[in-house]
Amino acid sequence: MSSPVARRPDTLRCVDPVRNPYAPGAGQRPPELAGRGRELDVFDVVLERIARGRPERSLMLTGLRGVGKTVLLNTLRSQAINHLWGSGKIEARPDQSLRRPVAAALHMAVRELAPRHRAPDRIDGFLGVLKAFAQRSVPTGRGGAAPKLRDRWQPGIDVPASSGRADSGDIEIDLVELLTDAAAVATDVGTGIAVFIDEMQDLGAEDVSALCAACHELSQLGAPLIVVGAGLPHLPAVLSAAKSYSERLFRYQRIDRLDRIAADQALCAPAEREEVEYEQKALDLLYEKSGGYPYFVQAYGKATWDHAPRSPITAADVRVAAPEAEAELAVGFFGSRFERATPAEREYMRAMATLSLIEGEESGRDDMDAAVPTAEIARSLGRKPASLSPARDALIKKGLIYSGERGTVAFTVPHFGRYLRTQPA
C-alpha cells in the first residue's frame, strides 16, 4: 500500500503558518489520530459486550513517553461517554493516595448517571458511601485525635457520610466495596462506569494491590465497571508484583510508534484539508527524523509547515526546518527531563546512552535506545552495582528509565539516548 500522497497541483499554493494544523503538546489530540483504529475498535467491543452482560477485562495501555497514551486514553473516554456510560479520569502521582482522586472520578461518573436514575435515594446512598471513603484518607492527629476542622476534606457531596461501608481504613477492602456499589448504580440505569487512570505506574504498592483486588471482584461479579489504565512499559510488572493473577486480570495493549502508512496519514490528512501537499521525498525524510513517534511527527510537521514557502512541501523544506524542531525538542521534551536529574543520575544515564548505542547496533535496532544490563553500566563506570542502586532507583521514580526485564534498564523517552550522546559531559 502506497503512502497517502496527493497529486501535485497545477498551481503552487502558499503555506500559511496561521493555518498550521499540527499540534505537538502533552496529551493534546493531534488533528488526525492515525494508527489507533485497532485500539478504538477493541474498546467499542468491550463496551458492547459489557452492555450485553458479557464478561470483560479491564484494559491497560502501555508504552514509552510520546507515543500518545494520554491522547488515546482521552479518546477512549469519549467513546464511553458516547455509549452513555458514566466516566471519570485521574492522573496518578507517586506522593498521593488513590482515595481522593478515585472518589472524585466516581463522583463525576455517578453525577452523569444520576439524571437517568429513577430512585434518587439510591444515588444519595452511594454518595454517602463515597464521602465516607474519601474522608477516611484524612490523617488523624497526634495520639489518634480527630483532625482539625480545616484539615477535613470536603468532596462537594451534600449528603452525610455513611457508616460501615468503604470506611474501614483498609484501602483494599474499602475500594472493593466502593467500586461494587458504583457498579450497582450503573446496573440500575442499564449502563456502565469506566474509570480512566493515567500514569498508572506511579500508584503506590498498596493502591495497586487494592485496585487489582477490586477489578478481580468486579470481574467475578460481572459488574459493569471497568478500569482503563495507561502507563510506562513496566506497568505490567508493577501490577504483577502486587497480585500474581493480574496477568490474567487485564487486557494489555502495547502502544508503539506509528508505522510508515499511519505516520504519513498523520501528516497528509490535516494538510489536505488545508489544500497543502507533500512530495514523497519530504515524507521519507520526515519519517526518518521522527522515527514514527507521534509526538515527534507533530513536532517535525509543525516546524516544516512553518518554514515551507509553498505547496507541495519538499525534502529541502524538511532539512531547513529540522534544526528548529530538534532545538525545541531538546529544550521542552528532552532537556526538561534531563534537568530533573542529579549529577550522579546524569552520569548513570550517560553510561546508559553509550551502551544502548552498542546494544542497538548489535541487535539491529534503528532507534538505538536498546535496553542495557545494569551490570554493564556498573562495569563501564568502574563501580560496584550496589553503589549505583540509589541513582537507578531515583531515575525509575522520576520516570526517566524503567526496568522491563530483570537486570536491565531502558529510557522511557524515545531517542533520549541519542539526545544524551549529543550533550557535552
LONULUM-673800 format. One record per residue (C-alpha): y, z, x. Coordinates in pm, 1 decimal, padded with zeros to 6 digits. Layout:
N
+----------+----------+----------+
|        Y |        Z |        X |
+----------+----------+----------+
|        Y |        Z |        X |
...
+----------+----------+----------+
***
This chain:
425
+----------+----------+----------+
|        Y |        Z |        X |
+----------+----------+----------+
|  00000.0 |  00000.0 |  00000.0 |
|  00335.2 | -00101.2 |  00145.1 |
|  00639.8 |  00123.5 |  00167.3 |
|  00882.1 |  00105.4 | -00128.0 |
|  01146.9 | -00111.4 |  00038.5 |
|  01362.8 | -00316.5 | -00196.7 |
|  01464.0 | -00674.5 | -00125.1 |
|  01774.8 | -00732.3 |  00081.0 |
|  02073.8 | -00800.5 | -00144.3 |
|  02262.1 | -01125.7 | -00130.7 |
|  02586.1 | -00944.3 | -00053.5 |
|  02630.8 | -00639.7 |  00169.6 |
|  02734.9 | -00324.8 | -00014.0 |
|  02930.7 | -00035.5 |  00136.8 |
|  02753.8 |  00300.7 |  00168.8 |
|  02980.5 |  00561.9 |  00009.7 |
|  02948.1 |  00911.2 |  00166.7 |
|  03068.9 |  01067.4 | -00158.8 |
|  02758.2 |  00931.6 | -00332.1 |
|  02519.0 |  01060.4 | -00065.4 |
|  02212.6 |  01165.7 | -00269.0 |
|  02023.6 |  01368.5 | -00008.8 |
|  02013.0 |  01747.1 | -00027.8 |
|  01891.2 |  01943.2 |  00275.7 |
|  01903.5 |  02308.2 |  00175.0 |
|  01691.7 |  02621.4 |  00143.1 |
|  01494.6 |  02585.8 | -00178.6 |
|  01724.2 |  02308.2 | -00300.5 |
|  01542.7 |  02046.1 | -00504.8 |
|  01560.7 |  01701.3 | -00344.5 |
|  01676.7 |  01408.0 | -00558.0 |
|  01318.9 |  01272.9 | -00553.1 |
|  01027.9 |  01519.7 | -00549.3 |
|  00789.4 |  01282.9 | -00374.5 |
|  00429.9 |  01350.8 | -00276.6 |
|  00373.3 |  01653.9 | -00501.9 |
|  00223.4 |  01482.7 | -00805.1 |
| -00122.7 |  01629.2 | -00748.1 |
|  00006.8 |  01987.7 | -00742.0 |
|  00207.3 |  01932.3 | -01061.6 |
| -00093.1 |  01779.4 | -01236.5 |
| -00318.2 |  02067.4 | -01131.0 |
| -00075.1 |  02321.2 | -01273.5 |
| -00048.6 |  02130.8 | -01600.2 |
| -00426.3 |  02155.2 | -01631.0 |
| -00413.4 |  02528.9 | -01557.9 |
| -00155.1 |  02584.7 | -01831.7 |
| -00350.1 |  02377.8 | -02084.1 |
| -00679.3 |  02549.0 | -02004.0 |
| -00532.3 |  02894.9 | -02046.5 |
| -00368.6 |  02787.6 | -02374.1 |
| -00716.5 |  02695.6 | -02500.0 |
| -00867.2 |  03025.1 | -02391.1 |
| -01042.4 |  02882.8 | -02086.1 |
| -01072.2 |  03096.7 | -01770.8 |
| -00844.2 |  03002.2 | -01481.6 |
| -00748.5 |  03146.0 | -01145.8 |
| -00400.5 |  03232.9 | -01025.2 |
| -00250.9 |  02987.6 | -00778.6 |
| -00139.5 |  03030.5 | -00415.8 |
|  00072.6 |  02771.8 | -00231.0 |
|  00067.0 |  02794.3 |  00148.9 |
|  00244.2 |  02601.9 |  00421.4 |
|  00496.8 |  02604.2 |  00703.2 |
|  00869.1 |  02651.7 |  00658.2 |
|  01047.3 |  02338.3 |  00542.8 |
|  00759.1 |  02177.3 |  00352.1 |
|  00910.8 |  02252.7 |  00011.2 |
|  00709.1 |  02551.5 | -00114.2 |
|  01007.4 |  02712.7 | -00286.2 |
|  01110.7 |  02383.7 | -00446.0 |
|  00757.9 |  02334.2 | -00573.8 |
|  00740.8 |  02693.8 | -00697.8 |
|  01059.7 |  02641.3 | -00898.8 |
|  00926.1 |  02314.0 | -01038.3 |
|  00603.7 |  02481.6 | -01148.0 |
|  00809.7 |  02747.4 | -01321.7 |
|  00995.7 |  02474.5 | -01508.3 |
|  00659.0 |  02337.2 | -01619.4 |
|  00560.5 |  02679.4 | -01753.7 |
|  00888.9 |  02707.4 | -01943.4 |
|  00834.2 |  02360.3 | -02092.0 |
|  00497.5 |  02486.2 | -02220.7 |
|  00688.1 |  02773.8 | -02390.3 |
|  00546.6 |  03033.6 | -02152.7 |
|  00732.8 |  03344.8 | -02053.5 |
|  00817.9 |  03341.3 | -01683.3 |
|  00982.0 |  03543.8 | -01410.7 |
|  01030.4 |  03490.5 | -01038.4 |
|  01074.5 |  03725.7 | -00744.5 |
|  01107.0 |  03695.1 | -00368.1 |
|  00901.7 |  03947.4 | -00173.1 |
|  01067.5 |  04146.3 |  00104.1 |
|  00895.1 |  04346.5 |  00377.8 |
|  01102.9 |  04658.9 |  00311.3 |
|  01083.2 |  04657.9 | -00068.0 |
|  00820.0 |  04788.6 | -00308.3 |
|  00677.7 |  04547.8 | -00562.7 |
|  00758.0 |  04776.0 | -00857.6 |
|  01118.9 |  04694.0 | -00927.7 |
|  01105.4 |  04316.3 | -00866.5 |
|  00789.6 |  04265.7 | -01073.5 |
|  00934.7 |  04483.2 | -01350.4 |
|  01247.3 |  04265.9 | -01356.2 |
|  01036.1 |  03947.2 | -01362.0 |
|  00821.0 |  04070.5 | -01651.3 |
|  01128.7 |  04191.9 | -01837.3 |
|  01267.5 |  03838.6 | -01820.5 |
|  00935.0 |  03685.2 | -01923.7 |
|  00891.1 |  03908.7 | -02227.5 |
|  01251.6 |  03858.4 | -02335.0 |
|  01174.4 |  03485.7 | -02351.7 |
|  00878.0 |  03557.6 | -02581.8 |
|  01040.4 |  03827.9 | -02797.0 |
|  01220.6 |  03596.8 | -03045.8 |
|  00882.7 |  03444.4 | -03139.3 |
|  00702.5 |  03776.3 | -03181.8 |
|  00652.4 |  03896.4 | -03540.0 |
|  00634.9 |  04266.8 | -03453.5 |
|  00946.6 |  04399.7 | -03273.1 |
|  00775.4 |  04736.0 | -03237.9 |
|  00513.6 |  04575.5 | -03010.9 |
|  00788.4 |  04440.8 | -02785.6 |
|  00960.6 |  04780.5 | -02776.1 |
|  00628.6 |  04945.9 | -02693.6 |
|  00576.2 |  04716.8 | -02396.3 |
|  00935.0 |  04763.9 | -02276.5 |
|  00877.7 |  05139.8 | -02281.3 |
|  00574.8 |  05094.6 | -02055.2 |
|  00774.4 |  04857.0 | -01834.2 |
|  01056.5 |  05107.9 | -01799.2 |
|  00813.1 |  05385.5 | -01705.7 |
|  00650.2 |  05159.7 | -01445.9 |
|  00985.0 |  05064.6 | -01290.9 |
|  01129.9 |  05414.0 | -01279.5 |
|  00814.0 |  05553.7 | -01120.8 |
|  00933.2 |  05391.2 | -00797.4 |
|  01234.3 |  05623.1 | -00769.3 |
|  01161.6 |  05869.7 | -00485.0 |
|  01167.5 |  06239.2 | -00558.0 |
|  01399.0 |  06476.2 | -00381.6 |
|  01306.7 |  06747.5 | -00133.6 |
|  01021.1 |  06968.0 | -00243.6 |
|  00928.0 |  06723.7 | -00520.0 |
|  01253.1 |  06778.4 | -00710.9 |
|  01365.6 |  06513.4 | -00955.6 |
|  01601.8 |  06251.4 | -00811.7 |
|  01973.7 |  06286.2 | -00874.6 |
|  02115.9 |  06100.8 | -01171.9 |
|  02295.8 |  05847.4 | -00952.2 |
|  01965.3 |  05762.8 | -00781.7 |
|  01788.9 |  05674.6 | -01106.7 |
|  01735.1 |  05304.5 | -01150.1 |
|  01815.3 |  05170.6 | -01495.5 |
|  01638.3 |  04838.6 | -01559.6 |
|  01858.1 |  04749.5 | -01858.6 |
|  01598.0 |  04845.5 | -02120.0 |
|  01733.8 |  05029.1 | -02424.2 |
|  01406.7 |  05185.4 | -02541.6 |
|  01293.4 |  05518.3 | -02389.8 |
|  01029.9 |  05514.2 | -02116.3 |
|  00679.8 |  05573.0 | -02247.9 |
|  00437.1 |  05823.1 | -02101.4 |
|  00075.4 |  05790.4 | -01997.0 |
|  00067.4 |  05417.7 | -01929.3 |
|  00152.4 |  05241.4 | -01598.1 |
|  00324.0 |  05555.4 | -01470.8 |
|  00054.7 |  05730.5 | -01267.9 |
|  00226.3 |  05663.8 | -00936.0 |
| -00074.1 |  05470.0 | -00807.5 |
|  00056.3 |  05114.2 | -00780.1 |
| -00287.9 |  04959.7 | -00826.3 |
| -00363.3 |  05147.8 | -01149.8 |
| -00011.0 |  05100.3 | -01281.8 |
|  00011.5 |  04727.4 | -01207.6 |
| -00324.3 |  04656.9 | -01371.9 |
| -00211.6 |  04840.1 | -01686.5 |
|  00132.3 |  04675.9 | -01689.2 |
|  00008.1 |  04317.6 | -01648.4 |
| -00266.4 |  04376.0 | -01904.4 |
| -00007.0 |  04493.6 | -02158.2 |
|  00219.4 |  04197.7 | -02077.8 |
| -00070.8 |  03957.9 | -02131.7 |
| -00136.9 |  04120.9 | -02470.5 |
|  00221.1 |  04042.6 | -02576.6 |
|  00170.0 |  03678.6 | -02474.4 |
| -00156.5 |  03668.4 | -02670.0 |
|  00027.4 |  03787.9 | -02982.1 |
|  00264.1 |  03491.2 | -02951.2 |
| -00013.2 |  03243.9 | -02870.8 |
|  00116.7 |  03155.8 | -02526.3 |
|  00107.9 |  03290.0 | -02168.9 |
|  00311.7 |  03454.4 | -01894.0 |
|  00348.8 |  03329.6 | -01536.4 |
|  00488.6 |  03545.2 | -01254.9 |
|  00611.8 |  03347.3 | -00953.1 |
|  00628.7 |  03523.8 | -00614.7 |
|  00795.0 |  03356.9 | -00315.9 |
|  00742.6 |  03471.9 |  00046.3 |
|  00430.1 |  03649.2 | -00073.3 |
|  00306.7 |  03723.0 |  00279.8 |
|  00588.6 |  03980.6 |  00305.0 |
|  00438.9 |  04212.2 |  00043.6 |
|  00319.7 |  04549.8 |  00170.4 |
| -00053.0 |  04612.6 |  00206.7 |
| -00068.7 |  04844.2 | -00097.6 |
|  00118.9 |  04595.6 | -00314.2 |
| -00107.4 |  04307.8 | -00208.7 |
| -00414.3 |  04515.3 | -00290.3 |
| -00269.1 |  04610.1 | -00629.3 |
| -00180.5 |  04251.1 | -00711.8 |
| -00530.5 |  04131.1 | -00625.0 |
| -00683.5 |  04406.0 | -00840.1 |
| -00457.7 |  04314.4 | -01132.6 |
| -00538.7 |  03944.0 | -01106.9 |
| -00907.9 |  04030.3 | -01090.3 |
| -00883.6 |  04237.9 | -01408.1 |
| -00686.8 |  03967.7 | -01590.2 |
| -00941.2 |  03705.8 | -01486.5 |
| -01229.3 |  03914.5 | -01618.9 |
| -01048.7 |  03968.0 | -01949.8 |
| -00949.5 |  03602.3 | -01979.7 |
| -00592.6 |  03723.2 | -02034.4 |
| -00311.8 |  03462.8 | -02048.2 |
| -00118.6 |  03583.2 | -01745.0 |
| -00126.1 |  03420.3 | -01402.8 |
|  00044.6 |  03479.2 | -01070.4 |
|  00173.3 |  03181.3 | -00872.6 |
|  00247.8 |  03277.7 | -00514.3 |
|  00393.6 |  03089.6 | -00219.6 |
|  00374.6 |  03192.9 |  00144.1 |
|  00311.4 |  03102.1 |  00503.8 |
| -00023.0 |  02961.4 |  00621.3 |
| -00168.1 |  03306.4 |  00689.9 |
| -00124.2 |  03420.4 |  00327.3 |
| -00498.4 |  03373.7 |  00253.0 |
| -00578.8 |  03607.6 |  00543.4 |
| -00329.9 |  03865.2 |  00409.2 |
| -00496.3 |  03856.1 |  00067.0 |
| -00846.0 |  03864.2 |  00211.7 |
| -00762.3 |  04171.3 |  00420.3 |
| -00656.3 |  04350.5 |  00100.4 |
| -00954.7 |  04255.6 | -00116.7 |
| -01263.7 |  04074.6 |  00005.6 |
| -01302.7 |  03894.9 | -00326.6 |
| -00956.0 |  03734.1 | -00302.7 |
| -01112.8 |  03420.8 | -00153.3 |
| -01271.4 |  03357.3 | -00494.4 |
| -00991.3 |  03506.5 | -00698.0 |
| -00719.9 |  03248.3 | -00627.2 |
| -00691.7 |  02872.1 | -00615.8 |
| -00533.8 |  02786.6 | -00278.5 |
| -00325.6 |  02473.6 | -00226.4 |
| -00202.4 |  02380.2 |  00119.7 |
|  00142.5 |  02220.4 |  00104.7 |
|  00186.0 |  01993.1 |  00403.7 |
|  00425.7 |  01729.7 |  00528.8 |
|  00462.4 |  01406.2 |  00335.1 |
|  00256.5 |  01100.9 |  00417.0 |
|  00438.4 |  00781.1 |  00502.2 |
|  00446.9 |  00640.8 |  00148.6 |
|  00580.5 |  00965.7 | -00000.5 |
|  00842.2 |  01005.2 |  00273.7 |
|  00967.0 |  00650.6 |  00213.8 |
|  00980.8 |  00721.0 | -00158.4 |
|  01185.4 |  01036.4 | -00098.3 |
|  01440.8 |  00823.2 |  00086.4 |
|  01431.8 |  00496.0 | -00106.5 |
|  01419.6 |  00612.4 | -00467.9 |
|  01753.3 |  00802.9 | -00457.2 |
|  01911.5 |  00522.9 | -00252.3 |
|  01806.8 |  00255.1 | -00500.2 |
|  01974.4 |  00448.0 | -00778.8 |
|  02294.8 |  00414.6 | -00574.9 |
|  02221.9 |  00044.2 | -00505.1 |
|  02159.8 |  00107.0 | -00136.1 |
|  01854.9 | -00015.0 |  00056.1 |
|  01678.0 |  00042.6 |  00388.4 |
|  01538.6 | -00200.8 |  00639.0 |
|  01174.2 | -00140.0 |  00725.1 |
|  01255.0 | -00051.4 |  01086.8 |
|  01501.8 |  00212.9 |  00966.1 |
|  01227.5 |  00377.0 |  00759.0 |
|  00990.3 |  00358.2 |  01056.7 |
|  01238.7 |  00544.2 |  01274.7 |
|  01325.9 |  00799.9 |  01006.1 |
|  00960.3 |  00890.7 |  00964.9 |
|  00920.0 |  00921.8 |  01340.8 |
|  01221.6 |  01152.2 |  01360.8 |
|  01139.9 |  01367.7 |  01056.8 |
|  00763.7 |  01385.3 |  01101.4 |
|  00740.3 |  01368.0 |  00722.2 |
|  00856.9 |  01727.4 |  00674.6 |
|  01059.0 |  01729.7 |  00350.5 |
|  01349.6 |  01935.3 |  00485.9 |
|  01382.4 |  01705.2 |  00787.4 |
|  01353.6 |  01394.9 |  00567.4 |
|  01656.6 |  01517.0 |  00372.3 |
|  01849.8 |  01616.6 |  00685.8 |
|  01800.0 |  01283.5 |  00863.6 |
|  01852.9 |  01093.3 |  00539.9 |
|  02184.9 |  01263.9 |  00474.5 |
|  02316.6 |  01209.2 |  00828.0 |
|  02204.8 |  00844.9 |  00829.8 |
|  02369.8 |  00776.1 |  00495.4 |
|  02699.6 |  00926.9 |  00615.3 |
|  02700.9 |  00706.5 |  00926.6 |
|  02578.3 |  00380.4 |  00774.6 |
|  02870.4 |  00143.9 |  00704.0 |
|  02683.6 | -00082.2 |  00463.4 |
|  02355.9 | -00161.5 |  00290.5 |
|  02086.5 | -00224.5 |  00398.4 |
|  02069.0 |  00075.7 |  00630.6 |
|  01934.1 | -00026.0 |  00972.7 |
|  01747.4 |  00136.3 |  01258.9 |
|  02071.2 |  00126.5 |  01456.9 |
|  02232.8 |  00343.1 |  01186.7 |
|  01947.6 |  00593.1 |  01222.1 |
|  01986.9 |  00607.6 |  01600.6 |
|  02360.2 |  00672.1 |  01568.8 |
|  02309.6 |  00945.7 |  01308.3 |
|  02007.4 |  01119.9 |  01461.2 |
|  02202.1 |  01334.4 |  01713.7 |
|  02415.2 |  01473.5 |  01431.9 |
|  02109.3 |  01562.9 |  01224.3 |
|  01942.0 |  01720.6 |  01527.4 |
|  02254.2 |  01920.9 |  01611.1 |
|  02271.5 |  02054.3 |  01255.7 |
|  01901.6 |  02146.3 |  01259.4 |
|  01945.4 |  02313.1 |  01598.5 |
|  02209.4 |  02546.2 |  01453.8 |
|  02107.2 |  02604.7 |  01093.0 |
|  01730.6 |  02563.1 |  01096.0 |
|  01611.1 |  02648.2 |  01447.1 |
|  01898.0 |  02835.4 |  01609.5 |
|  01944.6 |  03090.7 |  01332.1 |
|  01580.2 |  03191.5 |  01368.1 |
|  01589.6 |  03194.2 |  01747.8 |
|  01891.8 |  03426.0 |  01743.2 |
|  01694.8 |  03686.6 |  01546.9 |
|  01450.2 |  03730.2 |  01835.5 |
|  01491.2 |  03982.0 |  02117.6 |
|  01475.4 |  03867.8 |  02481.8 |
|  01111.1 |  03976.4 |  02504.9 |
|  01027.3 |  03789.2 |  02187.0 |
|  01206.8 |  03477.8 |  02311.5 |
|  01006.2 |  03490.2 |  02632.4 |
|  00688.8 |  03506.9 |  02425.3 |
|  00793.9 |  03208.5 |  02214.6 |
|  00892.8 |  03002.1 |  02518.9 |
|  00545.9 |  03054.4 |  02661.7 |
|  00401.7 |  02953.6 |  02325.4 |
|  00612.7 |  02637.7 |  02323.1 |
|  00493.3 |  02530.0 |  02668.1 |
|  00128.4 |  02598.7 |  02590.9 |
|  00146.2 |  02438.6 |  02244.0 |
|  00255.7 |  02113.7 |  02409.2 |
| -00053.5 |  02122.6 |  02629.7 |
| -00279.3 |  02216.3 |  02337.2 |
| -00123.4 |  01943.1 |  02125.0 |
| -00175.2 |  01675.1 |  02386.6 |
| -00536.8 |  01777.6 |  02435.5 |
| -00608.9 |  01782.3 |  02060.1 |
| -00415.8 |  01463.0 |  01985.3 |
| -00164.7 |  01628.1 |  01750.3 |
|  00153.1 |  01428.4 |  01709.7 |
|  00384.3 |  01722.3 |  01632.7 |
|  00296.2 |  01914.4 |  01948.8 |
|  00312.8 |  02255.1 |  01780.4 |
| -00055.2 |  02344.3 |  01804.0 |
| -00189.7 |  02698.9 |  01775.9 |
| -00211.1 |  02882.3 |  02108.4 |
| -00461.1 |  03152.2 |  02220.5 |
| -00283.8 |  03483.4 |  02275.4 |
| -00489.0 |  03536.4 |  02590.9 |
| -00340.3 |  03215.5 |  02736.0 |
|  00011.5 |  03336.7 |  02661.0 |
| -00055.8 |  03660.8 |  02847.3 |
| -00205.9 |  03470.5 |  03137.9 |
|  00092.8 |  03234.8 |  03162.4 |
|  00333.7 |  03529.4 |  03168.1 |
|  00124.3 |  03726.7 |  03415.3 |
|  00090.6 |  04015.2 |  03169.5 |
| -00188.8 |  04208.5 |  03003.4 |
| -00246.2 |  04103.0 |  02639.6 |
| -00191.4 |  04457.9 |  02512.8 |
|  00155.3 |  04470.9 |  02666.1 |
|  00260.1 |  04167.2 |  02461.1 |
|  00134.7 |  04302.2 |  02129.4 |
|  00472.3 |  04453.8 |  02027.4 |
|  00650.9 |  04120.5 |  02077.3 |
|  00379.5 |  03929.6 |  01892.0 |
|  00372.8 |  04173.8 |  01600.5 |
|  00752.2 |  04172.1 |  01572.9 |
|  00761.1 |  03791.3 |  01564.1 |
|  00498.5 |  03788.7 |  01289.2 |
|  00700.4 |  04039.8 |  01085.3 |
|  01012.8 |  03827.0 |  01131.4 |
|  00822.6 |  03525.4 |  01002.4 |
|  00866.2 |  03321.9 |  01320.9 |
|  00498.1 |  03295.2 |  01411.4 |
|  00169.6 |  03354.8 |  01231.4 |
| -00190.9 |  03413.5 |  01323.0 |
| -00400.7 |  03158.4 |  01138.1 |
| -00718.9 |  03234.3 |  01330.5 |
| -00819.0 |  03543.4 |  01520.6 |
| -00682.1 |  03538.0 |  01874.5 |
| -00433.8 |  03253.8 |  01817.7 |
| -00070.7 |  03221.6 |  01708.1 |
|  00141.0 |  02928.8 |  01591.7 |
|  00500.4 |  02870.5 |  01486.4 |
|  00585.0 |  02899.4 |  01117.8 |
|  00860.1 |  02638.7 |  01161.2 |
|  00761.7 |  02275.0 |  01229.2 |
|  00896.7 |  02130.3 |  01555.6 |
|  01009.6 |  02476.6 |  01668.7 |
|  00817.3 |  02441.6 |  01991.7 |
|  00990.3 |  02111.3 |  02058.9 |
|  01326.7 |  02278.6 |  01995.7 |
|  01247.5 |  02563.0 |  02236.0 |
|  01141.8 |  02321.8 |  02508.3 |
|  01491.1 |  02168.0 |  02498.9 |
|  01669.4 |  02502.3 |  02537.6 |
|  01769.9 |  02642.9 |  02876.3 |
|  01587.4 |  02955.0 |  02983.0 |
+----------+----------+----------+
***
